[in-house]
């Protein structure tokens, strides 16, 4: 069994390519007559890297290729190009953008809080009546009951009592509460 295996030398990562490897790769360069575009196409090399380290002859090409100077991962190459242009693009876009004021999630319009709190007062804090007449979720009201009318207003506008808190749903709820308050105030007069 010893006779079937052949002893070979193990190459380490930092070793130089063998003369045979250089000869084979140099042959590819010569077949393409040194045409970098043809080599880039045939071997999937980076044209930017070929031009950055342009070989003078077939041997130099072979040594550079085998050292990894002309190859890159497509994603890494694309990211490198993207990074180079990112700063310029951001600066250009920045001049086209207009300033806005960003509302924090906890910021609510106090007028809306007061308006919403009147619903709590109208139904004298009866959570079942509030849920029935406003569309708020009774389970959520009972799970996190408001301390008073203002607390109710804040919690409603923060979405604590609605299962669906999309901006559209919140706008619809505000509109429904406004109608409810105006309907109740019309009845009082």
C-alpha positions in Angstrom: 0.0 0.0 0.0 2.9 2.3 0.6 3.8 2.3 -3.1 0.4 3.8 -4.2 0.9 7.2 -2.5 3.4 9.7 -3.7 5.1 12.2 -1.4 4.5 15.9 -2.4 5.6 19.2 -1.0 2.9 21.2 0.8 2.7 24.8 -0.3 2.2 27.4 2.4 -0.1 30.4 1.8 2.7 32.8 1.4 4.9 30.7 -1.0 5.8 31.8 -4.5 4.2 30.2 -7.6 6.2 27.5 -9.2 7.9 28.1 -12.6 5.4 25.7 -14.2 2.4 27.7 -12.9 4.0 30.9 -14.1 4.6 29.4 -17.5 0.9 28.2 -17.9 -0.5 31.6 -16.9 2.0 33.4 -19.1 0.8 31.3 -21.9 -2.7 32.7 -21.4 -1.3 36.2 -21.7 0.5 35.3 -24.9 -2.6 33.7 -26.4 -4.5 36.9 -25.8 -1.6 38.9 -27.3 -1.5 40.9 -24.1 -5.0 42.3 -24.7 -6.2 43.2 -21.2 -9.9 43.4 -22.2 -9.7 39.9 -23.6 -7.9 38.6 -20.5 -10.5 40.4 -18.3 -13.3 38.7 -20.2 -11.8 35.3 -20.5 -10.6 35.0 -16.9 -13.2 37.2 -15.1 -10.6 39.6 -13.8 -11.1 43.1 -12.5 -10.3 45.6 -15.3 -9.7 48.3 -12.7 -7.1 46.1 -11.0 -5.5 45.1 -14.4 -5.1 48.8 -15.3 -3.8 49.7 -11.8 -1.0 47.1 -12.0 -0.6 46.9 -15.8 1.9 44.1 -16.7 4.8 44.8 -19.0 5.1 41.2 -20.2 3.6 37.7 -19.8 5.8 36.8 -16.9 4.8 39.9 -14.9 1.1 39.2 -15.7 1.4 35.6 -14.5 3.2 36.6 -11.2 0.6 39.4 -10.5 -2.4 37.1 -11.3 -1.1 34.3 -9.2 -0.4 36.7 -6.3 -4.1 37.8 -6.5 -3.6 41.3 -7.8 -6.2 41.0 -10.6 -9.0 39.2 -8.9 -11.6 40.3 -6.4 -14.9 39.1 -5.3 -17.6 40.8 -7.4 -19.5 42.0 -4.4 -16.3 43.4 -2.8 -15.5 45.2 -6.1 -19.0 46.7 -6.3 -18.9 47.9 -2.7 -15.5 49.5 -3.3 -16.8 51.5 -6.3 -20.0 52.4 -4.3 -18.0 53.7 -1.4 -15.9 55.9 -3.7 -19.0 57.6 -5.1 -21.1 57.6 -2.0 -19.7 60.8 -0.5 -20.2 62.7 -3.7 -23.7 61.4 -4.2 -24.7 62.2 -0.6 -23.4 65.8 -0.9 -25.4 66.3 -4.2 -28.6 64.8 -2.7 -28.2 66.9 0.5 -28.6 70.1 -1.4 -31.9 68.9 -2.9 -33.4 68.0 0.4 -35.6 70.3 2.5 -35.4 70.6 6.3 -38.2 69.0 8.3 -38.9 68.8 12.0 -39.0 65.2 13.2 -41.6 64.4 15.8 -40.6 62.0 18.5 -42.9 59.1 19.1 -43.8 60.5 22.5 -44.7 63.9 21.2 -48.5 64.4 20.9 -50.5 67.5 20.2 -51.9 68.7 23.6 -55.1 69.9 21.8 -55.7 66.3 20.7 -55.0 65.0 24.2 -57.6 67.4 25.7 -60.1 66.6 23.0 -59.6 62.8 23.5 -59.8 63.2 27.3 -63.3 64.6 27.0 -64.5 61.2 25.7 -63.3 59.7 29.0 -65.2 62.4 30.9 -68.4 62.1 28.9 -68.6 58.4 29.7 -67.6 59.0 33.3 -64.6 56.6 32.9 -66.8 53.6 32.0 -64.4 51.6 29.9 -67.2 49.4 28.4 -69.1 52.4 27.2 -65.9 54.0 25.8 -65.0 50.9 23.9 -68.5 50.4 22.6 -68.8 54.0 21.3 -65.3 54.7 20.1 -64.1 51.4 18.7 -61.2 51.1 21.2 -60.4 47.6 22.3 -62.0 46.9 25.7 -59.4 44.2 26.5 -56.6 46.7 26.1 -58.5 49.4 28.1 -58.9 46.9 31.0 -55.3 45.7 30.7 -53.9 49.2 31.1 -56.7 51.3 32.6 -56.2 55.1 32.5 -55.6 56.9 35.8 -57.7 59.9 34.7 -59.0 61.7 31.6 -55.6 63.2 30.6 -53.9 59.8 31.0 -56.6 58.3 28.8 -56.0 61.0 26.2 -52.2 60.3 26.1 -52.7 56.5 26.1 -55.2 56.6 23.3 -53.0 58.8 21.1 -50.0 56.6 21.9 -52.0 53.6 20.5 -52.3 51.8 23.9 -55.9 50.9 23.3 -55.9 50.1 19.6 -54.8 46.8 18.1 -54.1 48.4 14.7 -51.8 51.4 15.1 -51.1 52.5 11.6 -50.9 56.2 11.0 -54.2 55.8 9.0 -55.9 54.0 11.8 -54.8 56.7 14.3 -56.1 59.4 12.0 -59.4 57.6 11.7 -59.6 57.2 15.4 -58.9 61.0 16.0 -61.6 61.8 13.5 -64.1 59.4 15.1 -63.4 60.9 18.5 -63.8 64.5 17.2 -67.2 63.5 15.8 -68.1 61.8 19.0 -67.2 64.9 21.1 -69.1 67.3 18.7 -72.1 65.0 18.7 -72.2 64.9 22.5 -71.7 68.6 22.8 -74.6 69.2 20.3 -76.8 67.1 22.4 -75.9 69.1 25.6 -77.0 72.4 24.0 
